[in-house]
Amino acid sequence: MLFPARRKAVWPLVIVPIVLFLYLRGTFSSTNSYMTEAPPASEIGQVPIPARPDRSVAVQFLSGQKMKNLWKELHSALTHGDIGVKKIELVEGDGGPSGEYLDPNSDYPGERERENHLAMTTAQIQSMRTHFTTYKGKISKLASITPYWKGTRGIVMGAGGKYTHIALTSLLLLRRTGTKLPVQVFIDTHDEYDAELCEVTFARLNAECLVMEDLIGKGTVSQYQYKILSILFSPFQHVLFLDADAWPIYDPAFVFEEEPYKSTGMITWPDFWVSTVSWLFFDITGTKNGPVMERRSSESGILMFNKEMHTETLLLAAYYNWYGPDLYYKLLTQGAHGEGDKETFLHAALALEKPFYNVRQSNGIVGRWINDTLHTAAMVQHDPVDDLKTEKYTEQHAGVPKKDKDDKVIPPRPLFIHHNLWKMDFFDLGDDISPIHMRDKDGKLTRTWGDQKDLFKRAGFDIEEMMFKTLINAKCRVVNPPPECPGLRNYYDTVFHSGSR
Ligand SMILES: *[C@@H]1O[C@H](CO)[C@@H](O)[C@H](O)[C@H]1NC(C)=O
């Protein structure tokens, strides 16, 4: 027995995958190799199977007149006037900010100075300020014409290309929690649209694909810029945004109903590093410049928004992202870790003085040591409701916890796994090149997350085992399993059931 918590969790680990398998039984039925026998009637209905969405409704919403009108007005506001700067560069010879890693288990490292490493002339600053002010002046009118379905809640995911396969892994694990939240998967372009996955497999998982190209055309935006538009254009009023590689450990729907979401309508999660936002950003946007160590840099793989309170925030974030790659991503990160859309959401709320809750508990990281090298796998992101209740944090300490009287940090409950450090492509899982087949110096297979007794105790069950079990059941319990299944099963049996770690 690895630890006591596993015992308790045995039955859901057995029942859920079986039922999930039954639930998915038809998922692959249009492909011969995935054909399976019918489940006994007695086993049907043990997990809540969400109603199939009416596919045409959201598609109609996205291609409807109100949305077309919003995009026309938004596009016109975004592109109005010359922002006056082509690209912001670092000061010549300056390596940029160090982007210091803030160890979640260390004591508060002390205050930091707000730094600037960017070369900008006074005229450029003035020009960006004017452009920003003009756009900001249009936000409330744009917000008034932004359509959404009042009272609805749902999950929005970004995918496309190989990310659609990663999203399938996440959807399977999401549905394992029993959540009834509907999912909309935004695909960038029709070239990346996989009809079989979207219309058969995802549909059975109550997930619907929406193609951004239908609304905004092709080549209008790239990469990170799609995220803000998918949140803004999704019809849900209350949105939980998940990167394609992120999934919840429990049904996350309760977060919509409790503090801090209820009063703030916006939740963000922290990243590992110190904030590297340039003070020029505050200068240009007139945002109040608080202490650097007020919060860490932001991680935007998981976000929550209530449009009734935050449509304006989303519209300003759209502006930061529209001018992101050459301008605002530079101002907000200055070339440090993970430069991209990460800071644009939180800083839009700050600029508009809107309330939001930034989870204080820093993300956990799981991974294993093999031959003296750390192979990381995933991040653990925490429950905001529990985070708020955890009184042992101070407001100003960038998520570095005060310890309790026994000098022990008890983090809030884990809620999400963000498997971004190696990507779990459902169709490659178990392939020869997969990280699961790495062996240690004794030639043994090991858990990809390393030793996570504390995490699993906190979660109440062995999340890594559940993850592999769920995926094996969906992938391999079929009449003609794909060729990587024996290797995958061998990995699972060896690592999780022979006592080896
Ligand atoms: C670790 O070392 C062992 C023994 O030298 C070797 O067989 C194994 O492939 C190595 N693993 C990795 C991931 O490098």
Ligand as a Chemical Component Dictionary entry (heavy atoms), coordinates in Angstrom:
data_LIG
# 
_chem_comp.id                   LIG 
_chem_comp.type                 NON-POLYMER 
_chem_comp.pdbx_formal_charge   0 
_chem_comp.three_letter_code    LIG 
# 
loop_
_chem_comp_atom.comp_id 
_chem_comp_atom.atom_id 
_chem_comp_atom.alt_atom_id 
_chem_comp_atom.type_symbol 
_chem_comp_atom.charge 
_chem_comp_atom.model_Cartn_x 
_chem_comp_atom.model_Cartn_y 
_chem_comp_atom.model_Cartn_z 
_chem_comp_atom.pdbx_ordinal 
LIG C1 C1 C 0 19.458 6.097 -17.215 1  
LIG O1 O1 O 0 20.579 5.283 -17.116 2  
LIG C2 C2 C 0 20.371 3.906 -17.428 3  
LIG C3 C3 C 0 21.649 3.133 -17.133 4  
LIG O2 O2 O 0 22.767 3.783 -17.662 5  
LIG C4 C4 C 0 19.931 3.784 -18.886 6  
LIG O3 O3 O 0 19.669 2.428 -19.214 7  
LIG C5 C5 C 0 18.683 4.610 -19.083 8  
LIG O4 O4 O 0 18.274 4.592 -20.422 9  
LIG C6 C6 C 0 18.903 6.049 -18.644 10 
LIG N1 N1 N 0 17.639 6.751 -18.732 11 
LIG C7 C7 C 0 17.482 7.902 -19.325 12 
LIG C8 C8 C 0 16.096 8.448 -19.401 13 
LIG O5 O5 O 0 18.402 8.544 -19.785 14 
# 
loop_
_chem_comp_bond.comp_id 
_chem_comp_bond.atom_id_1 
_chem_comp_bond.atom_id_2 
_chem_comp_bond.value_order 
_chem_comp_bond.pdbx_ordinal 
LIG C1 O1 SING 1  
LIG C1 C6 SING 2  
LIG O1 C2 SING 3  
LIG C2 C3 SING 4  
LIG C2 C4 SING 5  
LIG C3 O2 SING 6  
LIG C4 O3 SING 7  
LIG C4 C5 SING 8  
LIG C5 O4 SING 9  
LIG C5 C6 SING 10 
LIG C6 N1 SING 11 
LIG N1 C7 SING 12 
LIG C7 C8 SING 13 
LIG C7 O5 DOUB 14 
# 
